[in-house]
Amino acid sequence: MKKWLMLALLLPVAGANAKDLYYGPNQDGGMIVLTNENNGCYHGSQYYYATNQNGQIGLMGCWTLQEPWVIGQANGVSSKWAFTAFQKVPESSSAVKAIGPRNSLIFQQE
Protein backbone atom coordinates (compact mmCIF):
# COMPACT_ATOMS: atom_id res chain seq x y z
CA MET A 1 0.00 0.00 0.00
CA LYS A 2 2.81 2.39 0.90
CA LYS A 3 4.54 1.79 -2.45
CA TRP A 4 1.38 2.62 -4.40
CA LEU A 5 0.87 5.83 -2.45
CA MET A 6 4.46 6.92 -3.13
CA LEU A 7 4.06 6.17 -6.84
CA ALA A 8 0.78 8.10 -7.00
CA LEU A 9 2.44 11.10 -5.39
CA LEU A 10 5.36 11.03 -7.83
CA LEU A 11 3.40 10.73 -11.07
CA PRO A 12 2.08 14.30 -11.23
CA VAL A 13 5.58 15.66 -10.59
CA ALA A 14 7.05 13.71 -13.51
CA GLY A 15 4.38 15.06 -15.88
CA ALA A 16 4.92 18.60 -14.68
CA ASN A 17 8.46 18.54 -16.06
CA ALA A 18 7.32 17.77 -19.62
CA LYS A 19 8.34 20.60 -21.90
CA ASP A 20 8.64 21.61 -25.53
CA LEU A 21 12.34 22.16 -26.18
CA TYR A 22 12.81 23.21 -29.82
CA TYR A 23 10.65 24.16 -32.77
CA GLY A 24 11.25 24.56 -36.49
CA PRO A 25 9.27 25.00 -39.70
CA ASN A 26 7.97 22.08 -41.72
CA GLN A 27 7.03 21.77 -45.39
CA ASP A 28 3.29 21.99 -44.58
CA GLY A 29 3.64 25.59 -43.38
CA GLY A 30 3.44 24.49 -39.75
CA MET A 31 5.96 23.53 -37.10
CA ILE A 32 7.88 20.52 -35.86
CA VAL A 33 8.08 20.65 -32.07
CA LEU A 34 10.65 18.55 -30.20
CA THR A 35 9.77 17.76 -26.58
CA ASN A 36 11.57 16.19 -23.62
CA GLU A 37 8.72 13.70 -23.10
CA ASN A 38 9.16 9.98 -23.63
CA ASN A 39 5.45 9.43 -24.36
CA GLY A 40 5.93 5.79 -25.37
CA CYS A 41 9.07 6.32 -27.46
CA TYR A 42 11.81 3.71 -27.41
CA HIS A 43 14.73 4.08 -25.00
CA GLY A 44 16.87 7.13 -25.70
CA SER A 45 14.36 8.94 -27.89
CA GLN A 46 11.78 11.59 -27.14
CA TYR A 47 8.38 12.60 -28.46
CA TYR A 48 7.83 15.16 -31.24
CA TYR A 49 4.75 16.46 -32.97
CA ALA A 50 4.20 18.34 -36.22
CA THR A 51 1.45 20.81 -37.00
CA ASN A 52 -0.07 22.02 -40.24
CA GLN A 53 -0.35 25.70 -41.17
CA ASN A 54 -3.49 26.03 -39.02
CA GLY A 55 -1.69 24.75 -35.93
CA GLN A 56 -3.47 21.38 -35.87
CA ILE A 57 -1.33 18.40 -34.92
CA GLY A 58 -1.02 16.12 -37.92
CA LEU A 59 1.88 13.85 -37.04
CA MET A 60 3.42 12.48 -33.86
CA GLY A 61 6.56 10.43 -33.48
CA CYS A 62 9.90 9.95 -31.73
CA TRP A 63 13.15 11.84 -32.22
CA THR A 64 16.83 11.55 -31.41
CA LEU A 65 19.70 13.96 -31.92
CA GLN A 66 22.56 12.62 -34.03
CA GLU A 67 24.39 15.88 -34.65
CA PRO A 68 24.11 17.65 -36.92
CA TRP A 69 20.79 15.90 -37.56
CA VAL A 70 17.49 15.37 -35.77
CA ILE A 71 16.21 11.94 -36.74
CA GLY A 72 12.43 11.51 -36.55
CA GLN A 73 10.51 8.22 -36.66
CA ALA A 74 6.73 8.24 -37.20
CA ASN A 75 4.41 5.63 -38.66
CA GLY A 76 7.35 3.50 -39.80
CA VAL A 77 8.91 6.38 -41.75
CA SER A 78 12.25 7.97 -40.89
CA SER A 79 12.89 11.69 -41.43
CA LYS A 80 16.06 13.73 -41.06
CA TRP A 81 16.20 17.46 -40.31
CA ALA A 82 19.17 19.78 -39.77
CA PHE A 83 19.35 20.67 -36.07
CA THR A 84 20.30 24.22 -37.07
CA ALA A 85 16.76 24.65 -38.49
CA PHE A 86 15.33 24.51 -34.95
CA GLN A 87 15.07 27.30 -32.41
CA LYS A 88 14.98 26.90 -28.65
CA VAL A 89 11.62 27.47 -26.95
CA PRO A 90 12.09 30.51 -24.64
CA GLU A 91 13.09 29.61 -21.06
CA SER A 92 9.99 31.35 -19.67
CA SER A 93 7.71 29.06 -21.68
CA SER A 94 6.85 25.42 -21.34
CA ALA A 95 5.24 24.84 -24.72
CA VAL A 96 4.49 26.09 -28.19
CA LYS A 97 0.82 26.77 -27.42
CA ALA A 98 -0.39 27.69 -30.88
CA ILE A 99 0.61 28.92 -34.26
CA GLY A 100 -1.04 32.23 -35.04
CA PRO A 101 -1.51 34.14 -38.28
CA ARG A 102 1.43 33.94 -40.69
CA ASN A 103 3.02 31.25 -38.49
CA SER A 104 3.61 33.58 -35.56
CA LEU A 105 4.16 31.51 -32.44
CA ILE A 106 2.23 31.82 -29.20
CA PHE A 107 4.05 30.36 -26.20
CA GLN A 108 2.43 28.96 -23.07
CA GLN A 109 3.95 30.54 -19.99
CA GLU A 110 5.09 28.29 -17.13
N, C-alpha and C positions, 0 to 999 in steps of 0.2 A: 504494500500500500504506500509506504514511504517513497519508494522508487517512482511510482506513477505520479505522485504529487510533485516530486522534484522535476520530473520530465515535463509535466503540465505547466509548471512555473517557468521553465526555460524556453519553451516553444515560442511564446510571443516575443521574447527578447531576440531570438535568432531571426525572426521575420522582420523585426524593426531595423535590422542592419542592412536589409536588401536595398540596393541602390543602383540607379543608372550611372554608368561610369563615363562612357564616350558615345558620341553620336556623329553620324556622317550621312551625306546624301546618298540616295539610291537612284537607279535608273527610272523608277516609277514617279519621280518627283516628290518622293517622301523621304523618310529617314531610316537608317539602320541604327538601332540603339543597343549598345553592349552593356550588359548588367553584370553585377557580381553575384547573382543568384545561381544556384545549381539547378533548381527547378526540374529535376529528373535527368539532367545531362550526365554523360559518362564521366568517370573520374578525371579530374584535371581540366574539365571544360566548364564553361558557364553559359547561361541562357542569353539569347539575343532575340529581338523582335524587329520586324520591318513594317513600316507604314506606307500607305499610298499617299498621294498628294492631298487627300482630304483628312489625313491623320488617322485613318482606320488601320488597325493591325491586320496585315494580310499574310504574314509569314512569321513563324517562330522556329527557333532552332538552337543549336549549341555552337559556341565559338571557343577558339584557342588562339593565343598569340604565338606566332612563329616568325619573329621579326625578320624582315620588315613587313610581314603579312599577318592579316587576321584571317583565319581559316574558319569558315562557317559550314555547318552541316545541318540540313533541313530536308525532311522528306526523302532521304536517301541521295540527295544531291549535295555536292561539295562546291563551295564558292570561295574565292580568294579576293581580298580587298587590301589595298595598301594602307598600312596603319597610319600613315601621314595624312590620309583623307579624313580621319576622325578628329574631333575636337573633344576636349574634356568638358564634362558637365560641370558648371560652376560649383565650387565648394559649398555655397549656401543653399544648394538645391539637392533634392534627393531623386528627382526624376524629370524626364522630359514629359511634361504633362500633356501638351498638345502641340500640334503644328497649326499655326494661324495662317492668315492670308499671306500669299507669296512666300510660303515656307518659313515664316518667322516662327521662332520657337518660344513657347511659354513654359517656364520651369516651375515645378512644384517646390515650394519652400519647405525646408525641414521643420 
